[in-house]
Amino acid sequence: MQLMKNIRLWASAIVALCTTAVVAQTTGATLTVGSIEGAAGKEVSVPLYLTNAEEVVGVQFDVELPYALTSGIVLSENRKDDHTVNYKKIDTNKYTVTVMSFNNRSIKGNSGLLMRLPMTVAEDAQPDGTLDPMTLTNIVL
């Protein structure tokens, strides 16, 4: 019998080691990673939040996750308006993510959940929640 220990994954604390919030200086917008909770061997969804004072039509960034994406990235219904999301693997557990509208529509609202990144926690994950850092880089808003 495999012992499944619940682990608390504090993505926001881990990201804080690398960067507390990633700010796009041209728009005054902030893209941040929320906290997650899950169990070893189970799928979790990493929430990404967008706070913007001005209109944002699209988003592009690179993300390096502790584990590989397991299924499609899900955009928040509350923020998208004719937007699609695409991602491309560029290295081990590293992806370029693009959110865009072919009709040049703005992302709805000024704050809140933008998307969720699904990944499966490793079977041998540490019960104390120790993970490799998660980083956001090359952000364009």
Salt bridges, closest charged atoms under 4 A:
GLU37 OE1 - ARG8 NH1 3.05
GLU77 OE2 - LYS80 NZ 3.18
ASP81 OD1 - ARG105 NH1 3.31
